Amino acid sequence: MTPTIKVILFSLLLLPIAASAAWFEASGQAIVSQGNKDLARQRATQEAIKQILLFSGANVSSVQKMANGLLQDDRFEIRSNGDVDSIELMNEHYDGDIVTVSIRADVFPNKNKCQAADYQKSLVTTWFPLRHREQAMIGGLFDFGQNLARKLQLEFEQYAQYTQITHIAPFYPKPRDVNGEAAMQLASQHQTQYALFAEVTQLDVSPTKSNGLMFWRDNTPERHLGINITVFNGTTGDKIFSQEFNNHALWDFSDFEKVSTNSQSFWSSRYGQAAKDNLQNLAQIVDEKLSCLPAFGRVLKVDDEHVSINLGSADGVKSGDELQLFQLTQFYDRNGRSQYQYHIHPVTLNVTDVFVSTAILKSLTEQTLANIQANDFVMRR
């Protein structure tokens, strides 16, 4: 009989797993068959460890090597995106024919390619507000933020491997609205996994000083472009990262000329090319940052033993893929900071039917999909 597992993870996990480790706690259960407690203990421990490693993105060749003596004869391969520093046995409890083993693991990142990179990450963004609107007066670039967002979407299509901007919300967010709560609302509204907010921080023109002794030099003024971005996890509202992108180039237009930032003449100018370089760099860095973060999807409906989700072939989902169900619970710690608990469902789902933007999944073990409902989550591990 397949061991039953109940796993609850306590950490900020799955954020950019950069320098620090994350502690994961899990408890696994197994039935004691024919009085063999050692075998039941081993199976419960193995399943708990396996779920932690797969969920956190660990990379080990054998649990036996990493479990510090918790297991004796285990042999199985796991390849993903982290290393386990230690696994500790916290508690072992017998209740009749059921053994429950509680463990915790300290998981560090590594640089190997992750399975999560197989799935496209979806982003929603908005128009880019101008921090200093008066700087847009030269050239009349007041709608530049709209066209920058559209151009960035095209740069993602051309240069990003793992991430795409699937929606541009047609409004300018105010600075006070750039936060995790707004990101979650925006991502939920547009069915995306992440939200990107951007602001044009610099658009000023610096005149070139004339020098009569060097009349042959180009006196074309120089214009700056600064773009600040912040990326949020659309599921939890956690900030993934922020970064400023700066560039400058000669401004080939006169002070009194109104310039269309949606025109070929603008984007083929020296300043337009510099702006495009800024956006290309932005797209590639965001793509790299998000590549190995989990690909989340939402449960759309549960019909008998089938689960419909909002990921499909456009996101890289293929028939036969295995996904993990989980529920997310928010709570506040003693310092008033928002934290999350990830409650992993013991049933692994297999993709049976794939459509462009949705897929249908079924339990691998024919187990009942108890307590699963719309707006729960699935994850590519």
Phi and psi in degrees as a GROMACS rama.xvg file:
@    title "Ramachandran Plot"
@    xaxis  label "Phi"
@    yaxis  label "Psi"
@TYPE xy
-69.4438  130.663  THR-2
-60.3511  144.231  PRO-3
-89.3535  136.528  THR-4
-122.521  139.9  ILE-5
-126.361  120.502  LYS-6
-125.569  128.587  VAL-7
-125.418  127.948  ILE-8
-106.455  134.485  LEU-9
-118.112  100.724  PHE-10
-177.57  172.099  SER-11
-88.0149  10.8537  LEU-12
-5.28077  -179.978  LEU-13
43.9862  12.5074  LEU-14
-86.977  176.009  LEU-15
-51.0628  103.684  PRO-16
-72.7197  84.3457  ILE-17
-94.3411  -101.866  ALA-18
-91.5465  -29.4886  ALA-19
-96.225  160.681  SER-20
-90.0427  166.318  ALA-21
-126.526  135.038  ALA-22
-90.4961  131.509  TRP-23
-121.216  132.25  PHE-24
-113.425  139  GLU-25
-148.044  151.301  ALA-26
-127.276  133.014  SER-27
-117.942  147.127  GLY-28
-122.195  149.418  GLN-29
-150.319  154.322  ALA-30
-86.8609  133.782  ILE-31
-78.6233  112.15  VAL-32
-102.577  128.07  SER-33
55.2617  35.0789  GLN-34
73.1298  6.78171  GLY-35
-84.8804  85.1667  ASN-36
-69.0975  -34.2995  LYS-37
-63.8013  -42.4926  ASP-38
-67.0076  -42.7724  LEU-39
-62.6465  -43.1706  ALA-40
-60.3147  -43.0161  ARG-41
-63.3444  -43.3102  GLN-42
-67.6974  -40.5059  ARG-43
-64.479  -42.8342  ALA-44
-66.1553  -43.1302  THR-45
-60.0681  -44.539  GLN-46
-67.4657  -39.3285  GLU-47
-63.7804  -45.1009  ALA-48
-63.0707  -44.9518  ILE-49
-60.1239  -42.5631  LYS-50
-65.2276  -41.1956  GLN-51
-61.6806  -47.3027  ILE-52
-64.6036  -43.484  LEU-53
-67.6691  -41.3326  LEU-54
-70.0896  -38.7842  PHE-55
-83.4367  -15.9625  SER-56
87.7279  44.5671  GLY-57
-84.1564  163.337  ALA-58
-132.084  97.9699  ASN-59
-133.848  153.044  VAL-60
-91.8301  -23.4164  SER-61
-158.992  129.824  SER-62
-62.6149  -30.4088  VAL-63
-57.6534  -39.0583  GLN-64
-70.5149  -24.9258  LYS-65
-104.846  -12.4249  MET-66
-89.8487  8.62476  ALA-67
51.1014  43.3474  ASN-68
87.9502  1.45942  GLY-69
-67.3763  -32.4693  LEU-70
-118.103  152.942  LEU-71
-110.053  -44.0911  GLN-72
-121.735  19.8939  ASP-73
-76.1903  140.081  ASP-74
-144.778  103.76  ARG-75
-156.586  152.809  PHE-76
-99.006  136.447  GLU-77
-134.202  128.033  ILE-78
-128.476  121.692  ARG-79
-161.838  -132.413  SER-80
-121.587  41.641  ASN-81
-167.906  168.098  GLY-82
-120.659  144.601  ASP-83
-95.9623  121.161  VAL-84
-80.4623  -41.2559  ASP-85
-159.642  152.111  SER-86
-127.562  127.105  ILE-87
-118.899  136.512  GLU-88
-80.8076  120.343  LEU-89
-96.3422  -39.7236  MET-90
-160.494  147.977  ASN-91
-136.661  122.957  GLU-92
-136.121  135.306  HIS-93
-111.091  130.77  TYR-94
-132.13  94.2655  ASP-95
66.2132  -124.078  GLY-96
-94.1277  14.4101  ASP-97
-114.048  128.886  ILE-98
-110.146  133.492  VAL-99
-116.984  125.612  THR-100
-117.873  125.682  VAL-101
-108.682  132.908  SER-102
-136.157  167.201  ILE-103
-141.022  150.011  ARG-104
-132.85  143.745  ALA-105
-103.642  111.219  ASP-106
-109.862  128.255  VAL-107
-112.237  157.225  PHE-108
-79.3864  162.92  PRO-109
-137.226  -177.842  ASN-110
-104.153  8.81343  LYS-111
-74.6099  155.589  ASN-112
-63.7589  141.222  LYS-113
-107.426  157.326  CYS-114
-65.1411  -31.9081  GLN-115
-60.2414  -22.5293  ALA-116
-70.3621  -11.8849  ALA-117
-69.7589  -22.0779  ASP-118
-105.199  141.429  TYR-119
-70.1886  137.925  GLN-120
-94.88  131.924  LYS-121
-98.8959  138.462  SER-122
-122.947  143.89  LEU-123
-116.15  141.835  VAL-124
-134.838  -177.627  THR-125
-128.99  179.785  THR-126
-63.3903  152.271  TRP-127
-93.5258  112.314  PHE-128
-69.3612  155.017  PRO-129
-96.0937  122.71  LEU-130
-65.2293  -39.4967  ARG-131
-122.487  89.7449  HIS-132
-62.9015  -27.931  ARG-133
-63.3619  -24.7543  GLU-134
-71.3015  -14.0376  GLN-135
-86.1402  -4.57396  ALA-136
-61.9718  -41.7582  MET-137
-70.648  115.651  ILE-138
91.2772  -11.2033  GLY-139
62.4463  47.1146  GLY-140
-89.5788  37.5591  LEU-141
-69.631  -22.3879  PHE-142
-100.122  13.8712  ASP-143
-58.3726  -36.6617  PHE-144
-63.477  -32.3449  GLY-145
-67.6603  -46.8197  GLN-146
-74.1776  -27.9625  ASN-147
-63.6563  -41.5203  LEU-148
-62.7737  -43.5212  ALA-149
-65.2338  -41.4489  ARG-150
-66.4582  -37.2796  LYS-151
-63.1189  -39.251  LEU-152
-59.0793  -40.6299  GLN-153
-67.3236  -36.753  LEU-154
-66.0286  -38.0642  GLU-155
-61.9212  -43.363  PHE-156
-61.1758  -33.6311  GLU-157
-88.1674  -36.1081  GLN-158
-115.616  -18.9698  TYR-159
-86.3915  137.825  ALA-160
-96.2188  -31.7001  GLN-161
-117.168  -10.2446  TYR-162
-134.042  141.374  THR-163
-136.908  142.427  GLN-164
-83.9419  110.776  ILE-165
-94.4784  -19.1449  THR-166
-145.285  142.385  HIS-167
-119.553  109.673  ILE-168
-73.6176  126.97  ALA-169
-81.7614  67.485  PRO-170
-157.791  162.551  PHE-171
-101.413  112.906  TYR-172
-71.4352  144.131  PRO-173
-81.3601  155.155  LYS-174
-53.8281  -37.387  PRO-175
-69.3903  -16.1408  ARG-176
-93.3616  -0.431611  ASP-177
-89.2218  87.1673  VAL-178
-152.956  175.552  ASN-179
-64.0556  -37.9996  GLY-180
-64.9085  -44.099  GLU-181
-64.5656  -37.5241  ALA-182
-63.0985  -42.548  ALA-183
-63.993  -41.3416  MET-184
-64.2989  -43.5185  GLN-185
-65.7368  -43.9545  LEU-186
-66.0653  -40.0918  ALA-187
-65.7693  -41.2193  SER-188
-62.4263  -37.4573  GLN-189
-107.139  8.99064  HIS-190
55.6598  48.4234  GLN-191
-117.005  166.683  THR-192
-91.8018  -29.4951  GLN-193
-136.015  159.073  TYR-194
-127.416  135.801  ALA-195
-119.376  122.994  LEU-196
-108.394  138.74  PHE-197
-135.338  151.98  ALA-198
-139.597  136.152  GLU-199
-81.9464  110.499  VAL-200
-92.7677  -23.4033  THR-201
-138.884  134.986  GLN-202
-149.401  19.9184  LEU-203
-79.9298  156.096  ASP-204
-110.187  131.35  VAL-205
-110.59  107.846  SER-206
-62.2818  144.575  PRO-207
-86.5942  128.543  THR-208
-69.506  133.721  LYS-209
-75.795  143.137  SER-210
-136.119  107.889  ASN-211
-62.3915  -25.4804  GLY-212
-78.798  -13.9012  LEU-213
-128.275  56.0842  MET-214
-64.0281  -20.6734  PHE-215
-79.315  -10.2434  TRP-216
-75.6638  149.765  ARG-217
-72.6115  115.786  ASP-218
-94.914  16.8215  ASN-219
-61.6449  133.13  THR-220
-67.767  159.301  PRO-221
-106.354  140.163  GLU-222
-122.014  141.522  ARG-223
-99.5629  156.661  HIS-224
-140.779  117.076  LEU-225
-119.479  131.298  GLY-226
-128.757  124.336  ILE-227
-107.688  130.797  ASN-228
-122.251  151.761  ILE-229
-136.384  129.601  THR-230
-112.399  131.723  VAL-231
-118.385  150.268  PHE-232
-73.6739  118.478  ASN-233
-72.6766  -12.5723  GLY-234
-86.7998  -43.4766  THR-235
-108.857  -16.5349  THR-236
82.4718  1.67757  GLY-237
-69.4216  140.195  ASP-238
-77.5173  125.138  LYS-239
-79.7512  -53.7771  ILE-240
-169.667  163.21  PHE-241
-129.003  149.625  SER-242
-159.226  147.62  GLN-243
-105.656  137.099  GLU-244
-120.371  123.157  PHE-245
-124.919  145.726  ASN-246
-157.614  168.266  ASN-247
-155.791  157.726  HIS-248
-163.043  167.291  ALA-249
-69.1034  140.309  LEU-250
-97.3098  108.252  TRP-251
-84.9288  7.3671  ASP-252
-112.754  157.072  PHE-253
-75.2192  162.312  SER-254
-64.299  -24.9586  ASP-255
-105.054  4.52764  PHE-256
-88.7786  128.995  GLU-257
-84.2834  124.368  LYS-258
-109.345  130.217  VAL-259
-86.8733  118.142  SER-260
-78.8406  6.98417  THR-261
-109.749  12.6539  ASN-262
-102.499  157.125  SER-263
-66.7314  -34.5581  GLN-264
-64.2974  -35.3254  SER-265
-69.554  -50.2744  PHE-266
-73.3397  -16.5382  TRP-267
-92.8462  -6.2645  SER-268
-74.2332  169.194  SER-269
-63.3883  -39.4504  ARG-270
-69.7193  -40.0727  TYR-271
-61.8613  -39.2929  GLY-272
-66.043  -38.5507  GLN-273
-65.7652  -39.2806  ALA-274
-63.0619  -40.7488  ALA-275
-64.2434  -40.5095  LYS-276
-60.5189  -40.7939  ASP-277
-59.2996  -45.2457  ASN-278
-69.4512  -37.0668  LEU-279
-64.356  -43.5713  GLN-280
-62.7161  -42.4489  ASN-281
-59.0606  -48.3306  LEU-282
-61.0731  -42.2933  ALA-283
-68.4458  -37.6776  GLN-284
-70.6744  -43.5119  ILE-285
-60.892  -42.1804  VAL-286
-60.1919  -42.879  ASP-287
-67.3786  -41.8183  GLU-288
-63.2452  -35.9585  LYS-289
-93.8307  -9.59873  LEU-290
-56.0538  -42.8333  SER-291
-102.456  5.02867  CYS-292
-73.7735  151.029  LEU-293
-58.8165  146.222  PRO-294
-91.8072  106.156  ALA-295
-90.4383  147.368  PHE-296
-137.231  159.721  GLY-297
-106.359  145.524  ARG-298
-75.8572  125.02  VAL-299
-88.3148  -42.3729  LEU-300
-163.287  158.615  LYS-301
-120.496  121.204  VAL-302
-125.389  105.721  ASP-303
56.6134  -116.228  ASP-304
-103.57  16.712  GLU-305
-114.582  143.863  HIS-306
-121.955  127.87  VAL-307
-99.5521  135.167  SER-308
-126.628  166.617  ILE-309
-96.1782  27.1846  ASN-310
-115.237  142.493  LEU-311
-145.345  -159.485  GLY-312
-62.0686  -30.7173  SER-313
-64.583  -21.9507  ALA-314
-96.4596  -0.810034  ASP-315
98.3236  4.79114  GLY-316
-70.8491  137.478  VAL-317
-128.689  151.732  LYS-318
-60.2835  134.149  SER-319
96.9676  -11.7229  GLY-320
-62.7165  149.27  ASP-321
-109.316  130.178  GLU-322
-124.819  153.288  LEU-323
-107.23  131.785  GLN-324
-85.9642  141.244  LEU-325
-154.866  159.659  PHE-326
-116.427  151.689  GLN-327
-118.15  127.292  LEU-328
-121.298  127.877  THR-329
-94.6905  141.001  GLN-330
-147.743  170.806  PHE-331
-118.154  134.563  TYR-332
-81.2433  -177.63  ASP-333
-64.8549  -18.479  ARG-334
-94.4247  6.18796  ASN-335
80.0651  11.6308  GLY-336
-89.0197  140.364  ARG-337
-72.6261  130.707  SER-338
-129.651  166.931  GLN-339
-133.485  144.346  TYR-340
-111.782  133.17  GLN-341
-103.708  114.35  TYR-342
-99.1808  106.268  HIS-343
-86.1817  128.891  ILE-344
-73.1012  139.617  HIS-345
-69.08  -13.0077  PRO-346
-94.35  126.407  VAL-347
-88.2303  137.039  THR-348
-103.78  145.678  LEU-349
-112.944  134.101  ASN-350
-75.7184  121.884  VAL-351
-105.044  -33.9345  THR-352
-137.279  135.506  ASP-353
-124.513  132.408  VAL-354
-121.392  -178.138  PHE-355
-60.7489  -49.1005  VAL-356
-119.993  3.90341  SER-357
-139.971  167.773  THR-358
-150.839  158.403  ALA-359
-115.954  133.627  ILE-360
-123.453  156.019  LEU-361
-140.575  150.673  LYS-362
-61.6788  138.509  SER-363
-69.8669  -28.2821  LEU-364
-110.872  8.77437  THR-365
64.5018  15.7393  GLU-366
-73.9835  153.47  GLN-367
-67.1225  137.009  THR-368
-89.609  67.823  LEU-369
-73.3363  143.585  ALA-370
65.0174  17.6579  ASN-371
-96.6848  134.52  ILE-372
-146.682  169.788  GLN-373
-56.8135  143.343  ALA-374
77.6635  3.7658  ASN-375
-71.8437  178.163  ASP-376
-124.191  155.94  PHE-377
-124.386  156.793  VAL-378
-142.455  137.052  MET-379
-81.9755  116.017  ARG-380
